[in-house]
Amino acid sequence: MDSCGFWIPTVCRTCKIIVLGDAGVGKTSLTHLYCTGQFPEKTDSTIGVDFRERLLHVRGDKIKVQLWDTAGQERFRKSMVQHYYRNVHAVVFVYDVTNAASFCSLPLWMEECQQHSLGPDVPRVLVANKADLVTFRVASTIEQARHLAEVHSMPFYLYSAKGGSREQLDTIFNKLVQQISRQRGKEAEAVKSIKLTPKANPEEEKKGKWTCNC
Ligand SMILES: Nc1nc2c(ncn2[C@@H]2O[C@H](COP(=O)(O)OP(=O)(O)OP(=O)(O)O)[C@@H](O)[C@H]2O)c(=O)[nH]1
């Protein structure tokens, strides 16, 4: 409501963000923490997909951040995979710093995105999760992951869903949402400029069409 008691409608947009990575890397834990503020003490393997949402207020607009927590296990993905990739606005890749195989799978997750027509313009980030379990042994993989992210022009975050602060996680997702909003702004500008392109003078057009040269 404004000061005169009128209801001022605000825009509500949805940002669909899919979270991809091997089974057990912490996708459910991360999405749960971002949307509820709690690290879930117990999680089951995701079957198909789980949705979680959080409403953000950005400069007077409402943005519904819709997180698609996808199944890491192949057998739980098959039937849903086409749905994940429809109208995606951003991607979060996750691997577990204690699980080298989950790091090695990252190129496969990226390939899957490509196969489902997600272009390089779709914002993405890489999260190295379970930072609370980092040991000297896994430090080199973290550097490799940082490098992989750099090569693919995506921000890299070392994070712990278990021990990290929610503010830190907010920063990761909110930056992604800002990137999506900026991109939407550019698209809207592009559409406006197409609409504003002056039309040819209709009289001139008519003349051109009906002038007989014989
Ligand atoms: N120590 C530690 N454990 C974590 C962290 N994040 C998740 N876990 C644990 O890792 C296990 C798997 O986490 P999930 O969030 O279920 O993993 P997922 O990627 O959603 O797994 P799928 O649904 O099978 O694809 C759970 O026991 C979590 O409690 C973390 O940052 N640190």
PDBQT file of the ligand as one rigid body, heavy atoms in Angstrom, charges set to zero:
ROOT
HETATM    1  N1  LIG A 301      30.107 -32.743   6.469  1.00  0.00    +0.000 N 
HETATM    2  C1  LIG A 301      29.232 -32.288   5.598  1.00  0.00    +0.000 A 
HETATM    3  N2  LIG A 301      28.205 -33.085   5.213  1.00  0.00    +0.000 NA
HETATM    4  C2  LIG A 301      27.327 -32.590   4.310  1.00  0.00    +0.000 A 
HETATM    5  C3  LIG A 301      27.415 -31.292   3.779  1.00  0.00    +0.000 A 
HETATM    6  N3  LIG A 301      26.402 -31.112   2.895  1.00  0.00    +0.000 NA
HETATM    7  C4  LIG A 301      25.702 -32.247   2.879  1.00  0.00    +0.000 A 
HETATM    8  N4  LIG A 301      26.243 -33.151   3.743  1.00  0.00    +0.000 N 
HETATM    9  C5  LIG A 301      25.796 -34.513   3.998  1.00  0.00    +0.000 C 
HETATM   10  O1  LIG A 301      25.975 -35.276   2.806  1.00  0.00    +0.000 OA
HETATM   11  C6  LIG A 301      24.930 -36.251   2.682  1.00  0.00    +0.000 C 
HETATM   12  C7  LIG A 301      24.235 -36.110   1.326  1.00  0.00    +0.000 C 
HETATM   13  O2  LIG A 301      23.621 -34.832   1.269  1.00  0.00    +0.000 OA
HETATM   14  P1  LIG A 301      22.386 -34.526   0.311  1.00  0.00    +0.000 P 
HETATM   15  O3  LIG A 301      22.077 -33.083   0.491  1.00  0.00    +0.000 OA
HETATM   16  O4  LIG A 301      21.277 -35.491   0.564  1.00  0.00    +0.000 OA
HETATM   17  O5  LIG A 301      23.023 -34.845  -1.099  1.00  0.00    +0.000 OA
HETATM   18  P2  LIG A 301      22.324 -34.796  -2.555  1.00  0.00    +0.000 P 
HETATM   19  O6  LIG A 301      23.334 -34.240  -3.477  1.00  0.00    +0.000 OA
HETATM   20  O7  LIG A 301      21.038 -34.064  -2.468  1.00  0.00    +0.000 OA
HETATM   21  O8  LIG A 301      22.064 -36.333  -2.867  1.00  0.00    +0.000 OA
HETATM   22  P3  LIG A 301      21.003 -37.003  -3.934  1.00  0.00    +0.000 P 
HETATM   23  O9  LIG A 301      19.643 -36.522  -3.542  1.00  0.00    +0.000 OA
HETATM   24  O10 LIG A 301      21.173 -38.475  -3.734  1.00  0.00    +0.000 OA
HETATM   25  O11 LIG A 301      21.413 -36.567  -5.297  1.00  0.00    +0.000 OA
HETATM   26  C8  LIG A 301      23.991 -36.021   3.880  1.00  0.00    +0.000 C 
HETATM   27  O12 LIG A 301      24.324 -36.924   4.883  1.00  0.00    +0.000 OA
HETATM   28  C9  LIG A 301      24.313 -34.590   4.322  1.00  0.00    +0.000 C 
HETATM   29  O13 LIG A 301      24.068 -34.372   5.689  1.00  0.00    +0.000 OA
HETATM   30  C10 LIG A 301      28.504 -30.463   4.231  1.00  0.00    +0.000 A 
HETATM   31  O14 LIG A 301      28.694 -29.315   3.829  1.00  0.00    +0.000 OA
HETATM   32  N5  LIG A 301      29.372 -31.024   5.121  1.00  0.00    +0.000 N 
ENDROOT
TORSDOF 0
